[in-house]
Amino acid sequence: MRAVVLNGPRGVSVSEVPDETLEQPTDALTEITATRPRSS
């Protein structure tokens, strides 16, 4: 699957990553559907 990956404070890339899995009973999957730019 393709995903946006944060590589550091100013590093963002789109990469192939393995499909998500739940490994522990307390794990959760989330999906971000919208964001907005932050102004300072």
Buried (B, 14 or more C-beta within 10 A) or exposed (E): EEEEEEEEEEEEEEEEEEEEEEEEEEEEEEEEEEEEEEEE
